[in-house]
Amino acid sequence: MNGAGGNSTRLMFDDDDDFNNSTPLTSIMYSLATLTIVLLLFKIIYERWVTPLSQVPGKYLHSISSLPMRYNMLRGTLPQFLLSLHRQYGPVVRIAPQRVSVADVEMLRHILGSHVYRKTPSYDMPSVLEANTFSTRSAELSSERRRQMGPGFSHKHLLEMEDRINECGVLRLREVLDQEIKKDGVVRMQYNRVFSLIALDVIGILGFGKRFEALRSGGHELVGMLVRIRMFNYVTMAFPWFKKLPMLVGRRLLGTLYRLIDFALQAIEQRRKEGKGMVDLLQMMMDVGRTEGDRRMTMSDPQMVSETILHLIAGVDTTSAGLTWTLALLLEHREIMDRLVSEIRTVFPDLQTVVSFEDCRLRLPYLTAVINESLRIMSPTPGMLPRLAPAGGVRLGGYFLPAGTWICCSIGAVHLNPATFALPGVFDPERFLGEKGAATKHNLLAFSTGVRACLGRNLALVEMHVVLANLLKNYDLRSAICPSKPESSSANEYCGEVLSCISRRYMMTINPSNPDRDCQVLVYPRKPEEI
């Protein structure tokens, strides 16, 4: 019994020892849990009732968490998310603890009009790429890049290059369509894809002097690569720490990015071997600062690589999206399509004539009005352009925003704000015509505005005008999809009833979610009696 009792005593002693040893750990865990709860409560109280941003209207959850905003970013429904909040709360609304969205045209002009409001860290490039014209947060570098790259996007230079633009876009499209029409009398065209291939061919010849012949071949590997890079860039704006991935995972998981880098490097090396060719964007970058009297800074190879990738992404995506939504709107509004076709064919009856951009600008005012209205209703980039509140903070719309607050400029919500455009959900090109047209156009911010406005704006407008003018001059178009009941998905709440049958997704630019289903058009030769 003594042995048993001794053993029992020892076991009891061991249990007590374990209990005594666990007490400090348990205390630490309780302390950490308590501290976490206290800090969480403090954050909730501070964000909801203490910070100056607590005065900005918005949903309670948005004031304490950025998850709803990031969730909508990843779903591709950010424009709808912002628009619904502005409709409910007004031109200034809180969308996350340290972020507000602004949908007032004059406020946006003020914010985007100078370098006082710097770009946010979300614009930073992945660590393997240098800052470029779009991404840089430096006012000095932004101004320098515009001095370096601006001449390549000037009206003067684009007019000199218009023959090449027409060759890659207008004439190549005519060639492809005529070949198919000879076979079957009609062509079923997936126009979102066709416009992407045209845009790639154009930026290929203007950017690198390369003939990709993407439209003639029916495709090009760069199109898919650029879509993946655009989506990667967008995700890294929602979750900026993803930009460290190139250092962590290397080429295997980010092969597309490295393939684009290799493409740009090869283009630079090939140009050096061949010597100077046509005056394209690549040659301009290589020549900048290297001639007598040119005080601009020279550009290194890594800097040229980053700019080249930007030219590819922006040159293809923005232009193709603009063309896609303009044609989609015309197909859904036959009376506007018929009036536009009549204007074009009355002024340019000859099938062989190539309508130039200057022709469009001077002689086709309704075409310009249609394009402007399309860019208003379906801006290629209707999401937010975030900027930082300057040192000392700023007062906007009666609310004080402390220094460092993210001010998100919502282009799409401005364009659909009744205070900016009457009947904003109606596709009405007439608003851009007549005496009031110039004032109306002043409020169109499809390509941003101010010191960081889109550098490629002129190129996009040239392509949109000449492609649409010549396509509608020579061919009759009919939608190849049956009108369908508007989907209940929130993806179509943006713009109300307009284009409600085409689902869409926002990833840097807004594009059809299912273009193979929704972007089909039947192309017929122009009726003989009209020629």
SULFEN-V354632 format. One record per pair of residues at least 6 apart in sequence whose C-alpha atoms are under 6 Angstrom apart, sorted by the first residue. I is the first residue (numbers start at 0). J is the second residue. If there is no record, write none. Layout:
((I J) (I J))
This chain:
((43 63) (47 53) (55 93) (56 92) (57 92) (57 93) (61 94) (61 95) (62 95) (62 96) (63 96) (64 95) (64 96) (65 95) (69 237) (71 77) (75 504) (75 505) (75 506) (78 382) (79 493) (82 412) (90 101) (90 102) (90 103) (91 100) (91 101) (92 99) (92 100) (93 99) (97 404) (98 404) (98 405) (98 406) (99 406) (100 406) (100 407) (101 408) (101 409) (102 409) (102 412) (102 413) (103 413) (111 449) (112 449) (112 450) (113 450) (114 138) (116 386) (116 387) (116 388) (116 389) (117 386) (117 387) (118 136) (118 386) (119 386) (119 387) (121 236) (121 239) (122 134) (123 134) (125 242) (128 305) (129 302) (129 305) (131 305) (131 306) (132 141) (132 144) (151 280) (164 201) (167 200) (167 201) (168 197) (169 466) (180 186) (185 522) (185 523) (186 521) (186 522) (187 520) (187 521) (188 519) (188 520) (189 518) (189 519) (190 518) (191 323) (194 319) (195 315) (195 319) (196 213) (196 214) (198 315) (199 315) (200 211) (203 209) (204 210) (205 279) (206 279) (206 280) (206 281) (207 281) (213 219) (225 312) (230 506) (233 506) (233 507) (235 241) (263 304) (287 297) (288 294) (288 295) (288 296) (288 297) (317 379) (318 459) (320 379) (321 379) (322 463) (325 373) (329 336) (340 471) (344 472) (350 473) (355 465) (356 461) (356 465) (368 428) (368 431) (369 428) (372 428) (374 445) (375 414) (378 445) (379 508) (379 509) (380 508) (381 410) (381 411) (382 409) (383 407) (383 408) (383 409) (384 407) (384 408) (385 406) (385 407) (385 408) (386 405) (386 406) (387 403) (387 404) (387 405) (387 406) (388 402) (388 403) (388 404) (389 402) (390 402) (391 402) (392 400) (392 401) (392 402) (393 399) (393 400) (394 400) (415 423) (417 423) (424 494) (424 495) (446 453) (473 525) (474 523) (474 524) (474 525) (475 522) (475 523) (475 525) (476 521) (476 522) (477 520) (477 521) (478 520) (479 519) (479 520) (479 521) (483 500) (485 499) (485 500) (490 503) (491 499) (501 517) (502 511) (502 512) (503 510) (503 511) (503 512) (504 510) (504 512))
